[in-house]
Amino acid sequence: MKLRLTPLQGIVFALAFGLACRTAQTGSGSALPSVPPSDSASGPIHLTVVGTNDLHGHVFPQRITLRDGTSVELGGSAIFAGYLANIRANNPGGVVLVDGGDLFQGTLASNLTEGSVVVDAYNYLQYNAAAIGNHEFDYGPVGPVSVAQPGMDPFGALKARISQAKFPLLAVNIYDAAGGERPAWLGNDGTTMLELKGVKVGIVGLITLDTPRTTNPINIASLRFGSLAPEALSAAKMLRRRGADIVIAVMHAGGKCTSRENPRDLSSCSLKDGELFEMLEEIPPGALDAIVAGHTHQMIGHFIKGTPIIETWGGGETFGTIDLWLDPKQRTVISQKTEIHTVIPICSRVDETGSCDLRKLREAPDPHMTEATFLGRPVVPDQKLAQLLEPARERVLAEEKRKLGVKVVQELGRNRNGESALGDVLTDLMREMEHADVALLNPGGLRADLLPGDLTYGDLYAVLPFENTVATVTLTGEELTRLLQAAYGGRRGVYQQSGLQLTVSRCGESGQVKTLKLADGKSLQLERRYKVTMPDFLASGGDGLAPVLSSLPPGRIDLGTSRELGLRDSVALFLQKQRREILPPKVGRVKILEDAAQCTSSGS
């Protein structure tokens, strides 16, 4: 909608626009968010929903040094605090700060403290609520063991974080599998209520139904996860009966859109694919007044069936906002005034275009960096929060800099949708390390590329951030064939592997194994048993492998939980002992046929 402005209003708008943040992009396609007017006694009530998602432990910023020696940072909780301070100054008493889940797992800082450092930061930032994400279950019991053994509490680490948090962690659709009741240790019914400017705001949390496939299944074996649409609708109705004027969903489930130019143009959104979009198809318009989503690590800043929704790429690099205006008497949202600002970068210094994209800045010949501003005020990193996190930072830095005594000769990259040099190197190492016939790694298990140079523990950690153990599974040739059909037949990308030659025929995002041989070109013997090594996440049935692995006789799966070292540290120790340069092997072990005609319904 275009606004018709009087000359005086035009001057005011221009002044406000000039004070806007140089680092933000808005969902409407205009360059920058304007400074909204303050609430008046009779005017609409202004609330700002600030949303983050998929932090994955990134409480510290990414840093690079430019060619001229200038240091640039992207992300980090202390810098984000500077943005929050400006937002709260701009709308005093009217800010709702929420997160779409997956607070933990993925950085040394988070994993060394089992998420404690993240909760410290969120407490300081005064979050109002966060969704429970699938990776919140990754740490399992309190202590170094990440998969619960008999007598251990599989939710021990998460219970500790719930107790530590000054904000509720929410998921209304979690139940005990046995009795169907809600687990008491969650400490809430999956909802919370707060009051801002006289408006009662209900918040409902939701968690993805993919959770059993995207965390270690052993840790959540006693839980059941309810369907999103009926749970969201029921909770929203309940909150309104309790007096909520508006209801916001924080959900660890999302979708995908590729353009943020116009928030009402849904042509770039995959509306037929994604739990978020599926849920909205099943609930009536207006059931939810706003949604902060997560899990898919995709950009969303759109109105879908009239509901404003934001999601960012995660990693603590960006955030989004939804500005709501409510009728002061009816306490209902004036939908035509709602504004979405999505993927706002978090940085203290920007170039002349207002960007702090580290990849672009690294290649720029002579970037001119200036202090970032947001909503007409300088972005000032919060030094008190930085000091609070300093002990964890020092511990992390010491580990990151530890050299492993080997050199990476050339860059080793990932490829979620095909064979990769990094995947080949790591699966070869695993197979050699375990004296196995075959090694497998799931497509989402590799989270960074390896750059040339002396390999440090921090480099390896960035690649393998999850606390997996080294598992071994004994499979017959027939069972291995079925396992690979399950692995490549889903929508999870291309598995990295060693010990085999595969031809995979792909139909869209799913595939079918057409030919399968050993690395030496020999055929698999259907009755012979093969030793296959993989992360315990896969051996436990993650990523859709459960139907095959659950049929194996007892004793054929060793999850490696009794080992002293996990997968990442086992690889690090093996490399240190080998003391050899890391070179990419010859590619060609996985051949992808893109011709859809090659696909059949069998085996998919």
C-alpha positions as CSV (number, residue, x, y, z in Angstrom):
1,M,0.0,0.0,0.0
2,K,1.3,3.5,-0.9
3,L,0.8,6.3,1.6
4,R,-0.4,9.7,0.5
5,L,1.6,12.3,2.4
6,T,1.0,16.0,3.0
7,P,4.1,18.2,2.4
8,L,4.7,18.4,6.1
9,Q,4.3,14.7,6.6
10,G,6.7,14.2,3.7
11,I,9.4,16.3,5.5
12,V,8.9,14.3,8.7
13,F,9.1,11.0,6.8
14,A,12.3,12.1,5.0
15,L,13.9,13.0,8.3
16,A,12.9,9.7,9.9
17,F,14.1,7.8,6.8
18,G,17.5,9.5,7.0
19,L,17.9,8.3,10.6
20,A,17.2,4.7,9.7
21,C,19.6,1.8,10.1
22,R,22.3,1.6,7.4
23,T,22.6,-2.1,7.9
24,A,19.0,-3.3,7.4
25,Q,16.8,-4.5,4.6
26,T,13.1,-4.4,4.9
27,G,10.6,-7.1,3.9
28,S,8.7,-4.6,1.9
29,G,11.6,-4.0,-0.5
30,S,12.2,-0.4,0.6
31,A,15.8,0.2,1.5
32,L,15.6,0.8,5.3
33,P,13.1,0.7,8.2
34,S,11.7,4.0,9.2
35,V,11.5,5.3,12.8
36,P,7.9,4.6,13.8
37,P,6.0,7.4,15.6
38,S,5.6,7.1,19.4
39,D,2.2,6.0,20.8
40,S,-0.1,8.8,21.7
41,A,-3.0,8.7,24.2
42,S,-5.6,8.0,21.5
43,G,-3.4,6.6,18.7
44,P,-2.7,2.9,17.9
45,I,-0.6,0.9,20.4
46,H,2.7,0.0,18.9
47,L,4.4,-3.4,19.7
48,T,7.6,-4.6,18.1
49,V,8.3,-8.3,17.9
50,V,12.0,-9.0,17.6
51,G,12.8,-12.5,16.3
52,T,15.9,-14.7,16.1
53,N,16.2,-18.4,15.3
54,D,18.8,-21.2,15.0
55,L,21.5,-19.5,17.0
56,H,23.3,-22.8,17.4
57,G,25.6,-21.5,20.1
58,H,27.0,-18.5,18.2
59,V,27.1,-16.0,21.1
60,F,30.5,-14.8,19.8
61,P,30.9,-12.9,16.5
62,Q,32.7,-14.1,13.4
63,R,35.8,-12.0,12.8
64,I,37.9,-11.3,9.7
65,T,40.8,-8.9,9.1
66,L,40.6,-6.9,5.9
67,R,43.5,-6.3,3.6
68,D,44.2,-2.9,5.2
69,G,44.3,-4.5,8.7
70,T,40.8,-3.4,9.7
71,S,38.9,-5.9,11.9
72,V,35.3,-6.6,11.1
73,E,32.8,-8.6,13.1
74,L,29.5,-10.2,12.1
75,G,27.0,-11.4,14.7
76,G,27.5,-12.0,18.4
77,S,25.3,-11.4,21.4
78,A,27.1,-8.3,22.6
79,I,26.6,-6.5,19.2
80,F,23.0,-7.7,19.1
81,A,22.5,-6.1,22.5
82,G,23.4,-2.8,20.8
83,Y,20.6,-3.3,18.3
84,L,18.1,-4.3,21.0
85,A,19.0,-1.2,23.0
86,N,18.1,1.0,20.0
87,I,14.8,-0.9,19.4
88,R,13.8,-0.6,23.1
89,A,14.7,3.1,23.1
90,N,12.6,3.6,20.0
91,N,9.6,1.7,21.5
92,P,9.9,1.8,25.3
93,G,7.9,-0.9,27.0
94,G,6.7,-2.3,23.7
95,V,9.3,-4.9,22.6
96,V,8.7,-8.6,22.6
97,L,11.9,-10.6,22.2
98,V,11.6,-14.2,21.2
99,D,13.5,-17.0,19.5
100,G,12.5,-19.8,17.1
101,G,14.6,-22.6,18.7
102,D,17.9,-24.5,18.3
103,L,19.7,-22.2,20.8
104,F,22.4,-24.9,21.4
105,Q,24.7,-27.2,19.6
106,G,27.2,-26.1,16.9
107,T,30.0,-24.1,18.6
108,L,32.7,-24.8,21.1
109,A,31.3,-22.2,23.4
110,S,27.9,-23.9,23.5
111,N,29.1,-27.5,23.6
112,L,31.8,-27.0,26.2
113,T,29.1,-25.5,28.5
114,E,26.2,-27.7,27.4
115,G,24.4,-24.5,26.4
116,S,24.9,-22.6,29.7
117,V,26.8,-19.7,28.0
118,V,23.8,-19.3,25.6
119,V,21.3,-19.1,28.4
120,D,23.5,-16.6,30.2
121,A,23.4,-14.4,27.1
122,Y,19.7,-14.8,26.6
123,N,19.0,-14.0,30.2
124,Y,21.0,-10.8,29.9
125,L,19.3,-9.8,26.7
126,Q,15.9,-10.4,28.5
127,Y,14.3,-12.8,26.1
128,N,10.6,-13.3,26.7
129,A,10.4,-16.8,25.3
130,A,12.1,-19.3,23.0
131,A,10.8,-22.4,21.2
132,I,12.4,-25.7,22.0
133,G,14.3,-26.9,19.0
134,N,15.3,-30.5,18.0
135,H,19.0,-29.8,18.9
136,E,18.0,-28.8,22.4
137,F,17.9,-32.5,23.1
138,D,21.4,-33.2,21.7
139,Y,23.4,-33.0,24.9
140,G,21.5,-35.8,26.6
141,P,22.5,-36.4,30.2
142,V,24.5,-33.8,32.2
143,G,28.2,-34.4,31.6
144,P,30.4,-35.6,28.7
145,V,28.2,-38.4,27.6
146,S,25.7,-37.2,25.0
147,V,23.6,-40.3,24.6
148,A,21.8,-41.6,27.6
149,Q,22.9,-45.0,28.9
150,P,20.8,-47.1,31.3
151,G,20.3,-45.2,34.5
152,M,21.0,-41.8,33.0
153,D,18.5,-39.0,32.5
154,P,18.3,-38.3,28.7
155,F,17.0,-34.8,29.5
156,G,19.5,-33.9,32.2
157,A,21.3,-31.2,30.3
158,L,18.1,-29.6,28.9
159,K,16.5,-29.7,32.4
160,A,19.6,-27.8,33.7
161,R,19.2,-25.1,31.0
162,I,15.4,-24.8,31.7
163,S,16.2,-24.3,35.4
164,Q,18.9,-21.7,34.5
165,A,16.7,-19.7,32.1
166,K,14.8,-16.7,33.2
167,F,12.5,-17.1,30.2
168,P,10.3,-20.1,29.3
169,L,11.3,-22.6,26.7
170,L,8.1,-23.6,24.9
171,A,6.7,-26.4,22.8
172,V,3.1,-27.2,23.3
173,N,3.2,-30.3,21.2
174,I,5.6,-32.5,23.4
175,Y,4.1,-35.4,25.3
176,D,5.3,-38.5,27.1
177,A,4.9,-41.4,24.7
178,A,3.7,-43.8,27.3
179,G,0.9,-42.0,29.0
180,G,0.3,-39.1,26.7
181,E,0.6,-36.5,29.4
182,R,2.8,-33.4,29.2
183,P,6.3,-33.9,30.8
184,A,6.3,-32.0,34.1
185,W,10.0,-31.2,33.8
186,L,9.3,-28.8,31.0
187,G,7.9,-26.5,33.6
188,N,5.0,-25.0,31.5
189,D,2.2,-26.0,29.2
190,G,4.0,-24.8,26.1
191,T,2.6,-21.2,26.4
192,T,3.2,-18.0,28.3
193,M,1.6,-14.7,28.7
194,L,3.0,-11.2,29.2
195,E,1.6,-7.7,29.2
196,L,3.0,-4.7,27.3
197,K,1.4,-1.3,27.2
198,G,-1.8,-2.7,28.6
199,V,-1.9,-5.4,25.8
200,K,-1.9,-9.0,26.9
201,V,0.4,-11.0,24.6
202,G,0.0,-14.8,24.5
203,I,3.0,-16.8,23.2
204,V,2.8,-20.5,22.1
205,G,5.8,-22.6,21.2
206,L,5.9,-25.5,18.7
207,I,8.6,-28.0,17.7
208,T,9.1,-29.7,14.4
209,L,7.8,-33.2,13.8
210,D,11.2,-34.0,12.3
211,T,12.7,-34.0,15.8
212,P,13.0,-37.9,16.1
213,R,15.0,-37.8,12.8
214,T,17.1,-34.7,13.6
215,T,18.4,-35.4,17.0
216,N,19.7,-38.6,18.6
217,P,16.6,-40.8,18.6
218,I,17.7,-42.5,21.9
219,N,17.5,-39.3,23.8
220,I,13.9,-38.6,22.9
221,A,12.6,-42.2,22.7
222,S,10.2,-41.6,25.6
223,L,8.6,-38.6,23.9
224,R,5.9,-38.1,21.3
225,F,5.4,-34.9,19.2
226,G,1.9,-33.7,18.3
227,S,0.8,-32.3,14.9
228,L,1.4,-28.6,14.5
229,A,-1.9,-27.2,13.2
230,P,-4.3,-28.7,15.8
231,E,-1.9,-27.9,18.7
232,A,-1.3,-24.3,17.5
233,L,-5.0,-23.7,17.1
234,S,-6.0,-25.2,20.4
235,A,-3.3,-23.3,22.3
236,A,-4.2,-20.0,20.6
237,K,-7.9,-20.5,21.6
238,M,-6.9,-21.3,25.1
239,L,-4.7,-18.2,25.4
240,R,-7.5,-16.0,24.1
241,R,-9.9,-17.5,26.7
242,R,-7.3,-16.5,29.3
243,G,-7.5,-13.0,28.1
244,A,-4.7,-12.7,25.4
245,D,-5.4,-9.8,23.1
246,I,-2.9,-11.1,20.5
247,V,-1.2,-14.5,20.1
248,I,2.3,-15.0,18.7
249,A,3.8,-18.4,17.8
250,V,7.5,-19.2,18.2
251,M,7.9,-22.4,16.2
252,H,10.9,-24.5,15.4
253,A,9.5,-25.4,12.1
254,G,9.7,-23.3,8.9
255,G,9.7,-23.0,5.2
256,K,11.5,-21.3,2.4
257,C,11.2,-18.1,0.4
258,T,13.9,-16.8,-1.9
259,S,12.9,-13.1,-2.3
260,R,12.3,-10.4,0.3
261,E,11.5,-7.6,-2.1
262,N,7.8,-7.6,-1.4
263,P,6.4,-9.3,1.7
264,R,3.0,-9.8,0.1
265,D,4.4,-11.5,-3.1
266,L,4.5,-15.2,-2.3
267,S,5.8,-16.3,-5.7
268,S,9.2,-17.1,-4.3
269,C,7.8,-19.1,-1.4
270,S,7.7,-22.9,-1.5
271,L,4.1,-23.0,-0.2
272,K,3.6,-26.7,-0.9
273,D,6.7,-27.7,1.0
274,G,7.4,-26.8,4.6
275,E,5.8,-27.4,8.0
276,L,5.1,-23.7,8.5
277,F,3.1,-23.4,5.3
278,E,1.3,-26.7,5.9
279,M,0.2,-25.5,9.3
280,L,-1.2,-22.2,8.0
281,E,-3.2,-24.1,5.4
282,E,-5.0,-26.0,8.2
283,I,-5.8,-23.2,10.6
284,P,-8.2,-20.3,10.0
285,P,-6.7,-16.8,9.1
286,G,-6.3,-14.7,12.2
287,A,-5.7,-17.6,14.6
288,L,-2.2,-16.3,15.1
289,D,-1.2,-12.6,14.9
290,A,2.5,-13.2,14.2
291,I,5.0,-16.0,13.8
292,V,8.7,-16.3,14.4
293,A,9.8,-19.5,12.7
294,G,13.0,-21.5,12.5
295,H,14.6,-24.9,11.8
296,T,14.9,-24.5,8.0
297,H,17.6,-21.8,8.1
298,Q,15.8,-19.9,5.4
299,M,14.7,-16.3,4.8
300,I,11.0,-15.6,5.4
301,G,9.6,-12.1,5.8
302,H,6.1,-12.4,4.4
303,F,2.4,-12.2,5.0
304,I,1.0,-15.7,4.5
305,K,-2.8,-15.9,4.7
306,G,-2.6,-12.5,6.4
307,T,-0.2,-13.6,9.1
308,P,3.2,-11.8,9.3
309,I,6.1,-14.3,9.5
310,I,9.8,-13.9,10.0
311,E,12.7,-16.4,9.8
312,T,16.4,-15.8,9.3
313,W,19.3,-17.9,8.1
314,G,20.4,-18.4,11.7
315,G,23.9,-18.5,13.2
316,G,23.4,-15.3,15.1
317,E,24.2,-13.2,12.1
318,T,20.8,-11.6,11.5
319,F,17.4,-10.9,13.1
320,G,14.0,-9.7,12.0
321,T,11.2,-7.6,13.4
322,I,7.4,-7.4,13.0
323,D,5.9,-4.0,14.0
324,L,2.3,-4.4,15.0
325,W,-0.2,-1.5,15.7
326,L,-3.3,-2.3,17.7
327,D,-6.6,-0.4,18.0
328,P,-6.4,1.1,21.5
329,K,-10.0,0.2,22.3
330,Q,-10.5,-3.2,20.7
331,R,-7.0,-4.4,21.3
332,T,-6.9,-5.9,17.9
333,V,-4.2,-5.7,15.3
334,I,-4.7,-3.1,12.5
335,S,-3.4,-5.4,9.8
336,Q,-2.8,-2.8,7.1
337,K,-0.3,-1.0,9.4
338,T,1.8,-4.1,10.1
339,E,5.4,-3.9,8.9
340,I,8.0,-6.7,8.5
341,H,11.8,-6.1,8.5
342,T,13.7,-9.3,7.9
343,V,17.3,-10.5,7.8
344,I,18.7,-7.4,9.5
345,P,22.5,-8.0,9.8
346,I,24.2,-7.8,13.2
347,C,27.4,-5.8,12.9
348,S,29.1,-2.9,14.6
349,R,30.9,-1.7,11.4
350,V,29.7,-1.5,7.9
351,D,31.0,-0.5,4.5
352,E,29.8,2.4,2.3
353,T,26.8,0.3,1.1
354,G,25.7,-0.5,4.7
355,S,26.9,-4.1,4.4
356,C,29.0,-6.3,6.7
357,D,28.9,-9.4,4.6
358,L,32.3,-11.0,5.6
359,R,32.6,-12.9,2.3
360,K,32.3,-9.8,0.2
361,L,34.4,-7.7,2.5
362,R,37.2,-10.2,2.4
363,E,37.5,-9.8,-1.4
364,A,36.9,-6.1,-1.5
365,P,40.0,-4.1,-2.7
366,D,39.5,-1.1,-0.4
367,P,36.3,-1.1,1.7
368,H,35.6,2.0,3.7
369,M,34.3,1.0,7.1
370,T,32.2,3.1,9.4
371,E,30.3,2.6,12.6
372,A,26.9,1.0,12.1
373,T,23.7,2.9,13.1
374,F,20.2,1.5,13.6
375,L,17.0,3.5,14.0
376,G,19.0,6.7,14.0
377,R,21.4,5.7,16.8
378,P,24.9,4.3,16.8
379,V,25.1,0.5,17.4
380,V,27.1,0.2,20.6
381,P,28.2,-3.3,21.6
382,D,27.3,-4.1,25.2
383,Q,30.6,-4.4,27.2
384,K,28.9,-5.8,30.3
385,L,27.6,-8.7,28.3
386,A,31.0,-9.1,26.6
387,Q,32.6,-9.3,30.1
388,L,30.0,-11.8,31.2
389,L,30.9,-14.1,28.3
390,E,34.7,-13.5,28.5
391,P,35.6,-16.7,30.5
392,A,33.9,-18.8,28.0
393,R,35.5,-16.9,25.1
394,E,39.0,-17.5,26.6
395,R,38.4,-21.2,27.0
396,V,37.1,-21.4,23.4
397,L,40.1,-19.5,21.9
398,A,42.6,-21.8,23.6
399,E,40.9,-24.8,22.0
400,E,40.4,-23.2,18.6
401,K,44.1,-22.4,18.2
402,R,45.4,-25.8,19.2
403,K,47.3,-27.2,16.1
404,L,46.8,-30.8,15.1
405,G,50.2,-31.1,13.4
406,V,48.9,-31.6,9.9
407,K,48.4,-29.4,6.9
408,V,45.5,-29.0,4.5
409,V,47.1,-28.6,1.1
410,Q,44.1,-27.2,-0.7
411,E,40.5,-26.1,0.2
412,L,38.2,-28.9,0.9
413,G,34.6,-27.9,0.3
414,R,31.2,-29.4,1.2
415,N,28.4,-30.2,-1.2
416,R,25.1,-31.2,0.4
417,N,23.7,-32.3,-3.0
418,G,26.6,-34.3,-4.3
419,E,30.0,-35.8,-3.6
420,S,32.4,-33.4,-2.0
421,A,36.2,-33.3,-1.4
422,L,35.6,-32.8,2.3
423,G,33.2,-35.6,2.5
424,D,35.6,-38.0,0.7
425,V,38.5,-37.0,3.0
426,L,36.5,-37.5,6.2
427,T,34.9,-40.8,5.2
428,D,38.2,-42.2,4.0
429,L,39.7,-41.2,7.4
430,M,36.8,-42.9,9.3
431,R,37.1,-46.1,7.3
432,E,40.8,-46.3,7.7
433,M,40.6,-45.4,11.4
434,E,38.0,-48.1,12.1
435,H,39.3,-50.7,9.7
436,A,35.8,-50.7,8.2
437,D,34.5,-51.8,4.8
438,V,32.3,-48.7,4.4
439,A,32.0,-45.3,6.1
440,L,29.0,-43.0,5.9
441,L,28.3,-39.4,6.8
442,N,24.9,-37.7,6.7
443,P,24.6,-34.6,4.4
444,G,23.9,-32.2,7.2
445,G,26.7,-33.4,9.4
446,L,29.4,-31.2,7.8
447,R,29.0,-27.6,8.8
448,A,32.0,-25.8,7.4
449,D,34.7,-26.0,4.7
450,L,38.4,-26.6,5.4
451,L,40.7,-23.9,4.1
452,P,44.4,-24.5,3.2
453,G,46.9,-24.2,6.0
454,D,47.9,-25.8,9.3
455,L,44.8,-27.6,10.7
456,T,43.6,-26.5,14.1
457,Y,41.1,-28.1,16.4
458,G,38.9,-25.1,15.8
459,D,38.9,-25.8,12.1
460,L,37.9,-29.4,12.6
461,Y,35.3,-28.4,15.2
462,A,33.7,-26.0,12.7
463,V,33.4,-28.9,10.3
464,L,32.1,-31.5,12.9
465,P,30.3,-29.4,15.6
466,F,28.0,-32.2,16.8
467,E,28.9,-34.4,19.7
468,N,28.6,-37.7,17.8
469,T,30.3,-40.9,18.8
470,V,31.9,-43.4,16.3
471,A,29.4,-46.1,15.7
472,T,29.8,-49.4,13.8
473,V,27.1,-51.4,12.3
474,T,27.4,-54.9,10.9
475,L,25.3,-55.4,7.8
476,T,24.9,-58.0,5.2
477,G,25.2,-57.0,1.6
478,E,21.4,-57.1,1.3
479,E,20.9,-55.0,4.4
480,L,23.5,-52.5,3.3
481,T,21.7,-52.1,-0.1
482,R,18.4,-51.4,1.7
483,L,20.1,-48.9,4.0
484,L,21.6,-47.0,1.1
485,Q,18.2,-46.9,-0.6
486,A,16.8,-45.4,2.5
487,A,19.7,-42.9,2.8
488,Y,19.6,-41.7,-0.8
489,G,15.9,-42.0,-1.2
490,G,14.9,-39.2,1.2
491,R,15.0,-35.4,0.8
492,R,18.2,-34.9,2.9
493,G,20.8,-34.6,0.2
494,V,23.7,-36.8,-0.9
495,Y,25.4,-39.0,1.8
496,Q,29.2,-38.8,1.8
497,Q,30.7,-42.2,1.8
498,S,33.9,-44.3,1.4
499,G,34.3,-47.9,0.2
500,L,31.6,-47.9,-2.4
501,Q,30.8,-46.8,-6.0
502,L,27.3,-45.6,-6.4
503,T,25.0,-44.4,-9.2
504,V,22.0,-42.5,-7.9
505,S,19.1,-41.5,-10.1
506,R,17.5,-38.3,-8.7
507,C,13.8,-37.2,-9.1
508,G,13.6,-33.7,-7.7
509,E,14.9,-33.8,-4.1
510,S,14.7,-37.6,-3.7
511,G,16.8,-40.3,-5.3
512,Q,17.2,-44.0,-6.0
513,V,20.3,-46.1,-6.0
514,K,20.6,-47.6,-9.4
515,T,24.0,-49.3,-9.2
516,L,26.1,-50.3,-6.2
517,K,29.6,-51.8,-6.1
518,L,32.5,-51.9,-3.7
519,A,35.3,-49.3,-4.2
520,D,37.4,-51.9,-6.1
521,G,34.6,-52.5,-8.6
522,K,33.5,-55.8,-7.2
523,S,29.8,-56.5,-6.5
524,L,28.4,-56.7,-3.0
525,Q,27.8,-60.3,-1.8
526,L,24.3,-60.3,-0.4
527,E,25.0,-62.8,2.4
528,R,28.4,-61.5,3.4
529,R,28.6,-59.2,6.4
530,Y,30.3,-55.8,6.1
531,K,31.6,-53.5,8.8
532,V,30.1,-50.0,8.3
533,T,31.2,-47.0,10.4
534,M,29.0,-43.9,10.8
535,P,28.1,-41.3,13.5
536,D,25.9,-42.6,16.2
537,F,23.1,-40.2,15.1
538,L,22.8,-42.4,11.9
539,A,23.3,-45.7,13.7
540,S,20.5,-44.7,16.1
541,G,18.1,-44.4,13.1
542,G,18.5,-40.7,12.4
543,D,17.9,-39.2,8.9
544,G,15.3,-41.8,8.1
545,L,17.5,-44.9,8.6
546,A,15.4,-46.3,11.5
547,P,13.2,-48.6,9.3
548,V,16.2,-50.6,8.2
549,L,18.3,-50.5,11.3
550,S,15.5,-51.3,13.7
551,S,15.1,-54.7,11.9
552,L,18.6,-55.8,12.7
553,P,19.2,-58.6,15.3
554,P,20.6,-57.5,18.7
555,G,24.3,-57.0,18.9
556,R,24.8,-55.8,15.3
557,I,24.9,-52.1,16.3
558,D,27.6,-50.6,18.5
559,L,26.8,-46.9,19.1
560,G,30.3,-46.3,20.5
561,T,29.0,-44.7,23.6
562,S,31.6,-46.5,25.8
563,R,34.5,-45.0,23.9
564,E,36.5,-42.3,25.6
565,L,36.6,-40.1,22.5
566,G,33.8,-39.0,20.2
567,L,33.9,-38.8,16.4
568,R,35.5,-35.4,16.1
569,D,38.2,-36.1,18.7
570,S,38.9,-39.5,17.3
571,V,39.5,-38.0,13.9
572,A,41.8,-35.3,15.5
573,L,43.8,-38.0,17.3
574,F,44.1,-40.1,14.2
575,L,45.3,-37.2,12.2
576,Q,47.9,-36.3,14.8
577,K,49.3,-39.8,14.8
578,Q,49.4,-40.0,11.0
579,R,51.2,-36.7,10.5
580,R,50.5,-36.5,6.8
581,E,49.2,-33.8,4.5
582,I,45.5,-33.8,3.8
583,L,44.9,-34.1,0.1
584,P,41.5,-34.5,-1.7
585,P,41.2,-37.9,-3.3
586,K,40.0,-38.4,-6.9
587,V,36.3,-37.8,-7.2
588,G,33.8,-40.1,-8.8
589,R,32.6,-42.4,-6.1
590,V,29.0,-41.1,-6.3
591,K,27.5,-40.4,-9.7
592,I,24.2,-38.5,-9.9
593,L,21.8,-38.9,-12.8
594,E,19.6,-35.9,-13.0
595,D,17.3,-37.4,-15.6
596,A,13.9,-37.7,-13.9
597,A,13.0,-40.5,-16.4
598,Q,15.6,-42.7,-14.6
599,C,13.5,-42.7,-11.4
600,T,10.9,-45.3,-10.6
601,S,8.6,-45.7,-7.6
602,S,10.5,-48.8,-6.4
603,G,13.1,-48.2,-3.7
604,S,12.2,-44.6,-3.1
